[in-house]
C-alpha cells in the first residue's frame, strides 16, 4: 500500500500476521514494530509477564502492590492450590468479592488452565450467590471475608476449596490431594468465563464468553485507543462486570499498564484524595459518577449566584465557562488524565453537553455483557453530543423494525466477541439471536449518515401510548434529570397516566422551599414546574401527568442503572 503525504512517500508492507514495517523517505530509516494478536487469555498473560516483569501491575490504593513478575508467581501458586484441591480444566470457580489485586490473580489462575471463572457481582446477597454457584456447579470459591460470611456453612462445605481474596489464604478445604500442578492450556473456543447479568434471581442468565471472544476485544481496542506501560488506571467499578474486567483489567494488563484499585465505594469523598494520590492517566467510569462530578463541581457553583445562572443561559458564555471548568477538573483528576472512558449506561444530556464543551479527554462506549462488551465508541475529540459513537473495528450492525417517522429500530449486531450463549438456558439463547444469526441487543437506536449511533431506549422499557405511540421513558428521564432540583427520576405508566418518580437534590430543594409559603403549596408548585419543564420538550403523547416524590434513592445495579422492575405500577389492560 502506498500513501502520498505532502513531499514524503510512506510505504506500509505487511509481513507475517501481527507484524508491520513502516518506512519513511524523510530519514531513510525503517522502523519495525510488533502489533500483538492474541487467541486466548493465556496468550495475553504469557506476553505481559514476560515483557513487563519489573513493571507495577496491580495495587490497592493504600495497600499491597504487585509487579508483573510477582503477579505471575501469585497466579502459579494459586493455580497449584486449585490443582491440589481437585480442580481441573472445564471446572467452574466462582469469584465473589470487591476489587483487589488478588481478584485478577484468582481470575488468571483459572483461565490460564482452561478453568472457567464465574465472577459474581459483589452487591448480590449470599442467597443469590448460592443460587448462581449451584446453577453453574462451581467447585471452588474466591471471596472476601464479608461475602463468605453471607454464604451458608452447609453450602461452603460442599466446595473443594474456599480462598479469601484479602490475601488468598485458605478458609476451607474439603479436597487435598497434596502437591499438584495444572498442565492444561486453553483453546480459543474454550469457555473462559460465565457472567451472570445484574438482577439475576430465580432464572439465572449466565453469559458464556470464550477465550476467543475476550481476546478479540483486546486485539481490537488499540485501533480505538492505544495505551502503554506508562499509563496508570484508577479502577472504581466492580471487576465482576465485563466493562471493567475487559477494558479496565485485561486491556491494561496486555499493554503493561498499572491498575490501582480504590478501597471503598467511589463517593466524592473517596475519589478526591484518590485522584491526588494516584494521578491516573486513564479511568473507566459510569455516567452516574460523571453526572455527580458535573452537578457538584459545575452546576453547584453556577447555581450559587443569579449572575452565574444568567451567563449559563447564553451559549457562548456557557461554553467558555465549561472550558474553564474542564481545566479545573483536569487538576482535580491529578493533572495527567488523558483518557476518561464512560460507559455502562447513557450519559444525561446536560452532563454530555458539558463533557463535549469542556475539553476533557473523554470517550463514550456502548456494549453489552453478551458482546464482551464493546460495540460502538468514539475517541476523545471525535464525539457527537448524544451519540454512543461509531461501530468499532470488525463490528457489523443493522436496525430492525425501523419506525419510518423517527428512524429508530432495534440494534442487531454481529461481532467476533459474541457470547456462546446463556449457560444451561437454550430457550433464552435462541431468543437472543435472529434466525440468520444476528444478536438482538434489545436497544432501540438511531444511526445517522456518518455512522453515529444514538440509544433511544430499551425495547423492554418502551411504553405504548393510548393511541399506539412508542414512548421511551429514558428520553423523558434524560430531560427531567437536567432540572436543577432533580437528582434522578423514573418514568412509568400508571393505568392511563405517565407519571414521574423524582428524587430531589435535598440541599437545593431546602433552599427553594425556605423562600416559599405553605408546604403543600410549595411542592405542588414544584411539581407543576417540573411537568411544564419536561412537557415543553415533547409531543403530547409523551407528556407527564403526575410527579411523585421518591424519598429514597432508587435501588440500582452495580453499573448504576435503576432496577425498574422494583417500581413498576399497574399497566393499561
N, C-alpha and C positions, 0 to 999 in steps of 0.2 A: 504494500500500500504506500502511495506517495502523496505527500501533502505539501503544497507550496504555501509558505508563510513569509510574507514580505520578501526579503532577499535571501532567506535561508531555505534550504530544502531538507526536510526531515524524512528519514526512511524508517519504517516500522516493519521489522522482519519477525515473523512468527516461527519459532522453532518447535521444540518438543513442548508438550502440554504444560502450561504453567510458567514458561519462560518467555521473555521477550528481550529484544535488543533494540536500543534507541540510539540512533546515530545523528549527529548534528554536524553540518559542514562548517559551522561557526568556528569550532575549535579542532575539527578533525579528530574528535575523540568518540569512542564507542563505550557506552556505559551499559553494563549488563545488570539487570535486576531480576529478582525472582518473585513471581506472584504465586503464593502458595494456594493450592487447591486441596480440599480435604474430602474424604469419602466417609469417615467415621469420626466420632468424638475422640477416639483413641489416637487418631492421626494428629488431631489438634494438640492433645496432651503431649505426645512424644515430641512434636516440633517445639512447643513452647518451653518445656522443662529443659530441653537440650540447648535451645538458643538463648534463653534468658535466665539461666540458672542462678546468677547472683543478684538479679533484679528483684525488687519488692513485688510480691504478688497480691496477697490478701491480708488485710489487717483490720482490727477493731479500733475505733477512733481513740479510745483510752485504754487499749489493751494489747493483746498479742499481735505480732506481725510475722508473716511467713514470706521468705523469698521463694522463688520458683523451685529452687533446689530443695528447700525444706518442705515445701508443699508436696513435691513428688515423693519424698521419703514418707511423709504422713499418709499419703494415698496408698503406697505399697504396704505399709504397716497395717492400715485399716483393712485393706483387701485381704491380707493374711488372716486377720481376725474373722472376717466373714467366711473365708475358706475353711478355717478350723472349726467353724460353727455349722458346717454342712451346707453353706450357700454355694450354689453352682450357677453356671450360665443358664439364663432363662427364668431364674427365680425372681421374685419381686421383693424389693426392700423399700420400706416407707421412710420418708424424711419429714418429721413433724416438728418444726422449730422456726423461730425467728432467724434473721440473718446473722451469721458469724463466719469467721474464716474456716471453721470446721464444716460448715454446710457444703461448700464446694468440694472439700476433701471427701465427705461421705458420697457425694454425687459421682465424682470420678472413680472412687473405689468400687462403685457399682458398674458404671457404663464402660469403663476400660476393659472389663472382662465379660461383657455380654449379659450382665445382670441388669434387670430393669429397675430404674429408680422411680419411686412413686412420691413426688412432692405433695404434701398436704398443706393447704392454706392455714397459716397459724391462728386465724381467728375462728376456725372450726372448733366445736367443743369435743370433749372426749368421746361422746356417743357417736357423733358424726364421723370422727376419725376411725373408730372401731368398725363402723359400717363400711367405710371405704376400704380399710385393710382386709376385712373379710371378703369384700367383693373381688379384690384383686389377688386374694390368697397370699398376702405378704408373709414372708418367713422371718423377717428381721425389721428392726426399727431403730432409726436415729431420731432422738428427740431431746428437747430441753427438759430440765427437771420439772418446770411448771407444766409442760404438756404431758409428761409421763404421769404426773400426779392425777391428771384428769382421766386416765385410762384405767379400767378395772384391773385388779391384780390377776383375776382369772384369765383375762384376755392376754395380759403380758406373759403369763406363764406358758402360753402356747407357742410363743415365738422362740426361734432358735437363739437369738441374741438381741439385747437391747443396749444401745450405747448413748451416752449423754453428749449432746452437741456442745456443751461447755468446754469439754476437754477430751472427748472421745473415750472416756473411761467406760468400762463395762458395768452396767447397772443390774443386768440379769442375763442368765445364760442357761439354756436347757440342753444344748448340744455342745460338747467339747471333744473334738477328735484329735487334739494335740496339734503340734506344728504342721501347717499345711500351706499350700500356695495355689493360686489360681493360674492356670496356664492357657486359658481360652482367650480368644481375641474376637471382637465383634465384627460382623459383616455389615455392609451398608444397609441391607434390608432388615437387619435385626431390630427388635423393639428396644429403643433407648429409654423412653420414659412413658409413664401413664400419668396424665394430668387431669385431675377431676375439677371440672369447672365450678366456679363460685356459686353458692346457693344450692349445692347438691344436698338432697335429703333422702327421701325414700327410694328414688330411682336414680342411682348413680350413673353419670355420663363421664366415663374416663377416656379422654382423648389420647390415642395411641400415636406417638411420634417416633419414627425410626431414626437411626443414625444418619441416614442419607438426608432426611428432611431437615434435621438440625444443622448438619454440616453444610448443606446447600445455602442456608441462611448466612452462615459465616463466610462462605465463598462470595456471596452477593453483596454483603454490607460495604466492602471497600469501594465499590462503584458508586455507592450512595454517599458515604462519608468515611474518610480514611483516618485511622488513629495510629498511634505508635507507642513505643516503650516509654516515652516521656510523659504520656498522659496519665492523669490521676482522676479516677472516678470516685464520686461520693455516692454511695448506694443507700437509698432511703426506702425502697419498695421491697415487698416480700420476694425472696428468691424462688418461692414455690409458684410464682406467676410466670408464664412463658415470656412475657415482655421483659421483665428484669433478668430472668435467667439467660435468655438468648442475647439480648443487646447489652445488658449490664454486667454479665458474668462471662459467658462463653466468648463473646467478641473481644473484650479487653484481654482476656486470657490468651487468645490467639495472637494478639499483637504485642504482648509483653508489657501491657499497661498495668498500673497498680489500682486496686479497688479497696476503698476504705468503707467499712460498714458503720452506720450510725447505731449507737447502743440504746436507742429509745425511739418512740414514735416521732415522726417528722413535724413537730409543732414549731412555731416561730421561735420559742424559747430554746429549743434544741438545735434548730438549724443555724441560727445566727453565730453562736460560738463555733459550730462545726465548720461553717464557711471560712471563718477567720483562721482556724487551726489547719484545716486540710488544704485550703485554697485550690479547690478542684478545677480541672480543665474541662471535665465532662460530667454531666449529671443527667440521669433519666428521671423524669417526673411525670406525675399525672396532673390533669388540668386543675384539680382542686387545690394542689399546692401552689400553682402559679396564680390561680384566682385569689387565694388568700394573700399572697405577696402583693398582688395588684391592689386589692382592697385596702390593705394596711399601709403600704408604702406609697401608693399613688392616690387613690380615691380618698383615703382617710385624710390626707394632708390638704387636698383640694377642697374638701367639704368644710374645712375649718373656717373659711372666710367667704364672704359674699363675692369678693373680688376674684377669688380662686374659682368659684363656681361660674362666674361670668366669663372668664377667659377660656374656661373649659368648653364653653358652648361655641367658641369661634375656632373653626377647623385649623387655620394656620397657627394660631397661638397654642391650640391643644397639641399639635404635632411638635412644636418647639418644646413644650413642657414635657411631653413624652420622651423626647430625645434626652433632655436634661435628667429626667428620672431614670432613664436607662443607664446613663453614665454613673449615677449614684448607685444603682443596683449592681453594676459591674464591680464596684468597690465592695459592696456588701457581700457579693459572691466570692470575694477574695482576690479579685483583680486579674485572674488568669482564665476565666471561663471562656472557652472557645466553641463549645457545643452544648446547648441545653435542649435535650430531646423531650418532647411532650407527646404522650400517647395514652392509650387505655380508655379514653372517652373523648367527647367533644369539648373543646375549649369554648367558653361562652363568648359572645360577640364583642363585649366591651374589653375583656382581657385579650382577646385575639387582636383587636384593633391596637391596643397598647403595645403588644409584642411586635406587631407589624411596623409600628411607628417609632419604637424605642431604640432601634439599632442593636438590640441584644442579639447575640448569635444563636437563634433558636431554630428548631425544626419541629415539624409535626409529622407523626407517623400513624398509620392505620393498619390494623391487622387483627387476627383472632388467634386464640389458642390452637384451633384446628389447622392454622396455616403457619405456625411455628415462629413468630407470628406475622412478620411484616409483609404488607402487600403494596401499600401506597405510602409515599413520603415526599417531603421536599427538603432541600438543603438550606442552610442559613443564607438568607438573601434572595432565595428563589420562591418564597412563599406567596400565596394569594389569600387575602382575607376570606375566612370562612371555609377554605378548602382543606382537604386532608392530604393533598399532594398529588403526584402523578404515580402511575404504576412503576415499581422498581424493576430492575433487570429480571427477565425471564417470567414475568407475570402476564398472563392473558386475562382479559376481562370482557364482560358484556352485561347489559341490563335486560332484565326480563319483565314482561308485563308493564311496559312503559306507559305512563299516563301521557296522552298526547298534548295535554294542556300545560303540564309542568315539566315534562321530560324526565320525570323521576321513575325509577324502576328498581327492582331488587337486583343487587350486585351479585353476579356469579363469576367465579374465577377458576383458573387452572394455574397451578404452581408446583414446582418440584419439591416444595416443602409442605405438601398437603399431608394431613393425617392418614394413617392406615385405616382408621375407623374408630368407633366407640367400643371400648373393651366389653365383651360379652353383651352387646346390645345391637344385634343385627338390624332390628327394626329402625332404630334411630340412625344407624349408619346409612341404610337405604334412603331414608327421608332426607338426609343431608346432601344428597347428590341428585342431579338431574339424570334422566335416562341416558343421556350422551356423555355423562361423566364430569360435568362441571359442579363445583362446590357451591352450595347456596349459602350465602353469608347471612341472610335474613335482614340485611340492612338496606333501607330504601335510599337510593343515591341519585345524584345527577352528575354527569360528566360533560364538561364543556368542550369546545372545538380544540382547545390546546391540551386537553387530556387531564385537566384538574378535576379531581373528584370531590364532591361535597356530600356528606352524610345528612340526609333529611330526617331520618328516624328509623326505628326498628319496626319491621313488619308486624311483630307480635304486640307492639305497643300501640299500633295505629288504631285510632278511634274512627268508626264510621258514623258520620253525622246523620241527622234526621232525614236529610234528602239524599243520602248516599255519598256525601263528600268524604274524602280521606283527610283526616285531621291527625297531624303528627305532634303529640304533646311536647316532644323535645324542643320543637321550634318555638312554642309558646313559652316554655320554661326559660329558654335562652334569653328571651326579651325580658321576662319577669326578673331574672337574676341580674339584669343590668340596672334595675332601680336601686337607688342608694340605700333604701331601707331593707332590702331583701338579701338574705344570706343564701338561701336555697329554696327551691319550690318544686312542687309536683302537681301536674295537671291530670285530671281523670274525668271520666263520665260518671255522674251520679244520677241515675234514672235518665231524665232528658236534659240535664244541665251539665255544662262544662264547669268544673269547679277547680280552684287552685288552693292547695295547701301551702302555706307560706311560713318559713322560718325567718324571723327578723334578725337584723343586727341589733342586739339589745341595747348597746350603748347609744347608737344613733336614734333608735326608737324612743328611748327615755328622754333624750334632748328634745325631740319633736313633741312628745306628749306633755312635757313640762310647760310648754308655751300655749297649751290649749285648754279648753273648758272641761265639761263633763266627760268622764272616762268612756262611757258608751258612745257618746257623740264623736269623741276623738277617733276611736277605732273605726267607726262607721265611715268617717271622712277618709281615713287612710285606705280602707277597703275600696271605696269609690274611686279614689285617686289611682290606685293600682289597676282597677278594672279599666279605667279610661286610658291609662298609660299603655296597657297592653292592647286593648281593642282598637286603638287608633292605628295600629300597625298590621292588623289582619282583616281579612274579609269576614263578613257577618257569620259565616258558618263556623269560624274558629274563635268566636267571642266568648270570653269568660263571663259567666253569670254570677258566680258566687266566689268570694275569697274567705277561706277559713284559716284561723291562726293555728299553727303547729308549734306546740310548746317546746318539744324536744327535737334536736337534730334528727334527721332521717337515718334509719339503720342502713348501712352501706356494705358493699362488698370490699375486699382488700384493695381494689383499684378505684374505690370511692364512687362507685355507681350506686344509686339508690335502689334498694330492693323493693321494686314497685309492687310485687305481689303481696307484700305485707300491708299495703294501704288501699287496695282496690275496694271499690264500692259496688253497689248493685248496678249492673248494666241494663240497657234497654232490652226488653223482651222481644 
